[in-house]
Amino acid sequence: MIETADLAFASRTYLRLVESVGLTGSWGWTFATDEQVWSPGLYRLLGLEPGSVAPSYALLRDLVHPEDRPVLETARQIRQGEMPGHHVARIVRPDGTERVLSLRGEQFVAPDGRPRGAAGTLLDVTERDRLLVFRRAEARRRRALFEATGTWFTAQSFEPAERVRFRPSPELVELTGRPREDLTEDIAQAMVSSERRHWHATFGPLIAAGRPFVVTPSIVLVGGGERRLRARYVPVHHPGRADEWLIVNAPAEGEHGLAPDAVPGALRRGLEQAVAGCHLRAARALIGWSMTDLAKASGISFSTVRRLEENAEAAFGRSRHAAVSALRQAGIRFALLDDGSVAVGRA
């Protein structure tokens, strides 16, 4: 049987462990005595040494960025019983660095309804906020690319034991006007009727082969017209889990080759996995490199280079990407052609 004291100790220990990561902290304020407390984690979160300043809600608010400060309740409002809200605001540490915090609070009242105290927690969400900003910027860039050129990128996983099922992209839904549910059930509904049987029979074997390939289906546009697409499928192999297919879709009248430099990082890595030993040898020949030269430029061993050129290394290994990267920096370009083959050239 667990005693109450044990539970309290466990609770304090758990809180200390959580706060030691430096991502959260808490504060409390008893109005009758005007006693205020900050947890050690809150001091660290604010960039202060624990105990270096007297805990104060007013000081906490003053550390918030001037542009964000108006959204927080004032000390007077809290004292008068206003419930601390949920806010996301920047704080400026004494060393000048900024962090983005999520602030939540709670008000405590006496039986007669008078405000008795308040408390709150703060959580550092800086990295989440930065990731959200990055994702929004990436979404804007991809949208601009789609509007300017009709090109978009998608990712798809296929379970080997199941029939091929696609997750329709927002761009395909927009182009065809078809409900997402219909396209999820049968992606061929986006295609012209005369091609559906062909692509139904074609996609499964191509996916099962596990090699890059290019298909050129025609889709029916929302206004009734047609557009032929060039869709390049590139598998990205992950050790221990199912492969992911990265797909670049573009109007068929565009470029007939896809160079790694022109695509996002994940798709570029997938394209590089299609680079075989013969391509590495051809690339070395174009710039007059020996295997020793490639090993030195890529930072991998001579024996690893030899295994790569003998196709004895895993397609998803880091050494392959290191070798391809070194060759690219030396002026070599690898491109995936419409027939699924890889072309090697010199810039």
N, C-alpha and C positions, 0 to 999 in steps of 0.2 A: 504494500500500500504506500502511495506517495504522499508525504506530508505537505501541508500548505507551504511551510518554509522552503521545502525542496523546490516546489513549483516557483516560488518567488525568486529563488536563487537562479533557477534555470532560465526564467524570464529575463533577469538582469544580465545573465551571461550571454544569452542569445542576442539581446539588444547591443551589448558591447561588441560582440562578434560582427554583427551587421554594420555597426557604425565604424568599425575599424577599417572597413573597405574605403571609407572616405566619401561615400555617395549619399549619406543620409544623416539627419540630425533632428533634434526636437527641442521645443521650448515650452515653458509653462509660466503662468502668472496668477498669483493669488491676490485678489483685489483688496481684501481686508487688511492684509499686512504689507501690501505692495511688494511682496517677495517675488522675484523672477529668477528662473533657473534656465540654463542652457545645458544640453548634454555635451559631453566631450566631442561627439561627432559633429555637432553644429559649429563649434569653434573651428574644427578642422575644415568643415565645408566652407566657412567664411574666410579661410586663410589666416586664422588667428590661433595663437597658442592657448590651450585650455587654461582658463583662469586669468588670462592676461587683461581682460576688461570685465567690468560688471555687466551681467546679463541685463538687457534692456530691449523691449520690443521697439522702442523709438530708435535705438541704435541699429537694430536689425533692419528696420525700414530705411534708415539713412544709407545703409550699404547697398540698397537696391539702385540700379541705374536710374538716373534722373528722369529718363524718358518713360520708364516703367513704373516709377514710384506712385504716380497718381492712381493706379488701379488697386493699390493695397489700402486697406483700412488704416486710419491713423490710430495712434495709441489712445487718443481721446475717444474715438468711436468704439474701440474694443472695450475700453473701461466702462463705457455707457451701455454696453450690452449688445453691440452689433456683432452678428456672427461673422467670424473670419471666413472669407470665401476661398474658392479654389482658384489660384492664379499661377500663371507661368511668367516669370520675370528674370531679368538678368541681375546678377549682383556683381559688384566691382570689389575685388579683394584689395587689401592694402598695398599689395605689390603691383596693382594695376591690371592684373588678369581678370577676365570676365568668365563667369559660369552661368549657365541657364538652369534655373531651379523651378521645380514644381512645389508650390506652397499650399498646404491644406490646414484648416484650423477648426476648432470646436469651442463652443461657448458653454460654460457651466452655470447653472442658476440655482438659487436657494429655493426651498419649498414655497416661499412667498413670491417667487418669480423674479427676485432681484438678481442681477448678475453677480456671480460669486468668483469667477475666474475664467481663464481661457488657456488653451494649449494648441500647439500646432506641430506639424512635421514638415520637413523640407527634404526634397529628393533631387539629386543632381541629374538632370536630363540633357546635359550639354551634348553628349555624343549622339543621343537620339535626335536631338534638334538639328544637329549638323547633318546627320544622315537624311533627315526629312528634307532639309534644304537642298542637299545634293540630289535626292530623288526627284524633287520638283524641277530642278534645273535640267536634269537628264530628260525628264518627261517633256519639258519645253523644247529641248533640242531635237528630240525624236519627232515631236509633232511638227516642228518647222521642216525637218527633213521630209516627212511624209507629205506635207502640203506643197513643198517645192518640187519634189522628184517622184512622189508616189511610192517611195521606198519605206519599208518598216521591218522591224526585227521581232521575232517571237522565239519562245522556248517551249519545248514539248518533251514529255517523257512517255514512252510506250512500254507497257508491260508485255513481255514476250508471250506470256500464256494467254493474253487477251487479244481480241480483235483490235485492229488499229482504230483508236479513238482520238480525235483532235479537240484541243481547246481553242475555239475560234477567237482570234484577236479582235480588239475593238475596231481596228482599221478595216478588217474584212467585213465585220458587221456593218460598218458605216458605208463601205463601198457597195455592198450588195443589198442592204436594207432588210436582210433576212434576220428573223429572231435568233438570238444566241442559242436558245434551246434547240431549234431546228438544226442549226449547224453543228451543235455538239452531238446530236444523234446521228447526223450524216453530213459530213463536210462537203460531199459531192453535190449537195443541193445548191451550193454557191456556183457550181460550174454549169456551162451550157449542157443541155440534155444529151446532145450527141456524143459528148466525151465522158460522161459519167461512168459507163460500164468499163471503159478503158482504164480510167484512173482507179476505180475500185479494184481492178485486177492487178494494177501496177504497184500501188503504194506498199502493200504488205510485203512482197518479196524484196523490195528495195530497203525497207526498214530492217527486215530480218537479216539482210546481208551485212549491215553494220558499217557500211562505207559511205563516204560523201556521195551525193548524187544531186542532179538538177532535173526538175520537171517544169513543164511549161503549160499548165492548164489555162483554159479560158474561163473567165467568170462572167456572170450576168450582173451588170451594174444596176443600181437602184432605179435609174431612169429608163431602163430597158435596153441600153447598149451593151456591148461586150468589151472586155479587155483581156488580152493574153498576158499572163504573168510569167516571170522567170523566178522560180522558188528554189533556192539552194539549201540543201539539208546537210548539216555537218554534225556528226556525232562527237560528243565530248565524253571520253571514257573516265569513269570514276572508280577507283579500286574499292571493291566491297559493296557497291550499290549499282542500281540500274543506270544505264547511260542516259544522258540528256541530249536531245537533239536541238541544235540552234539553227534557226531558219532566217534567211534574209530574202524578203519578197520585194520584187521590183517589176515595173513594166518590162515586157520582153524586148522592147525596142532599145533598151539601155545597153550598158557594157556587157559583153559576153564572158568576161572573166572577173573573178572576185579576188582582189589582192588583200592579204592580211592587214596591211596598213590602213585600209579603208573601213574597217569594221571595229566594233567594240572589243574589249579585251577578251571576254569569254569566248566569243565567236572566233577571234584570232587564234586562241589556243586550240580550239577545235580544228581549225584549218591546219594548224601546224602539226596536229596529230596525224594528218594525212600525208605528211612529208616522209617519204621512205628513204631507205639507204641509197637507192639509185639517184634520188634527187639531191641528197647531200653530196654524193660524189660528183654529180654534174655541177653543182654550185661551186665546189672547191676548184674544179677544173676551170671554170669561167674566170676565177680570180687568181689562179695559180697557187692555191694553198695545198700544203700537204696535210695529212692527218695530224701531224704534230702542230702545225700552225693553227688548225681548228681547235685542238685541245687547249693550246695556250690562250687563244682569243676568247674561248667560251668558259674557261675555268674548270673544265672537266678533264678527266684523265684520258691518256691515249687509248687505253684499253676500252674505255667507255665509248669513245668515238668509233673504234673498230666495231664494237657490238652494235652501235647505232647503224652503221653502214652495212652490217650483216643482218639487219632487222631482228636482232636478238634482244633488244631493249623494249620495255613496255611502251606502248604508244602514248600513255599519259604521264610518263616519267619526266621529272624536271630536267634531266640531262638533254632530252630532245629539244625542249624549249630553249635551253641555254645555247645549244648548237645552232638552232635556227635563228635565234636573236643575234648571235655573233655574225652569222652570215648576212643577215639583213643589214647590220650596221656596216658591213664591208661593201654594201651596194647590191646585194642579191635580193631579188624579189621572187616570191612564190605566189602563184595564182591558181585558184580552182577554176577549171574550165567547165563548160556546160556538160561535157560528157563524163564529168566526175574525175577526170585526170588532173594532175598537178603540173603546171608549167613552171620552168625555172628560167629566169632571165636576169640580166644585169642592168641596173638603173643607169 
